Amino acid sequence: MSPDFTKKDLIDWATACLVFLSGSMTGHYAAVGMNAVQWMGAITAVLGSVAVAVAVRVWPPVAAGAGQPD
């Protein structure tokens, strides 16, 4: 029996991985040492990836054929 993965499952996992990756890279470089500009960039990257992850989960699905001319 094979698991059924949908496109939404793939997108959900991809955005979760994006949040994990940006957070872990920020943590790594914070441990090494960052200046104020790098901190602002890291915070922006983490907040941006979280925003993308939230957006794909709460955005309403598009109905099949929606927006197509009759």
C-alpha positions in Angstrom: 0.0 0.0 0.0 1.6 3.3 -1.1 0.9 6.5 0.7 -1.0 9.1 -1.4 0.9 12.4 -1.4 -0.9 15.4 -2.9 0.5 18.6 -4.2 -0.7 20.4 -1.0 1.2 17.9 1.2 4.4 18.6 -0.8 3.9 22.3 -0.5 3.2 22.1 3.2 6.4 20.0 3.8 8.5 22.2 1.6 7.5 25.4 3.5 8.1 23.6 6.8 11.6 22.7 5.6 12.1 26.3 4.5 11.3 27.6 8.0 13.6 24.9 9.5 16.5 25.7 7.1 16.3 29.5 7.6 16.1 29.1 11.4 18.9 26.7 11.6 21.2 28.8 9.3 20.3 31.9 11.4 21.2 29.9 14.6 24.5 28.7 13.1 25.6 32.2 12.0 24.4 33.7 15.3 26.7 31.3 17.1 29.6 32.3 14.9 28.9 36.0 15.3 26.9 38.5 13.3 26.8 42.3 13.0 23.5 44.3 13.2 23.0 44.3 9.4 23.3 40.5 9.3 20.9 40.2 12.2 18.3 42.2 10.3 18.8 40.1 7.3 18.5 36.9 9.3 15.3 38.1 11.1 13.8 39.1 7.7 14.6 35.6 6.2 13.0 33.8 9.2 9.9 36.0 9.2 9.6 35.7 5.5 9.8 31.9 5.5 7.2 31.8 8.3 5.0 34.1 6.3 5.2 31.9 3.3 4.4 28.8 5.4 1.4 30.5 7.0 0.2 31.8 3.6 0.1 28.4 1.9 -1.8 26.9 4.8 -4.5 29.6 5.1 -4.9 30.6 1.5 -8.3 29.4 0.1 -8.0 26.7 -2.5 -8.8 27.6 -6.1 -11.8 25.7 -7.5 -11.1 23.8 -10.7 -11.8 26.0 -13.7 -12.1 29.1 -11.7 -11.2 32.3 -13.5 -11.6 30.6 -16.9 -13.7 32.5 -19.5 -16.9 30.7 -20.5 
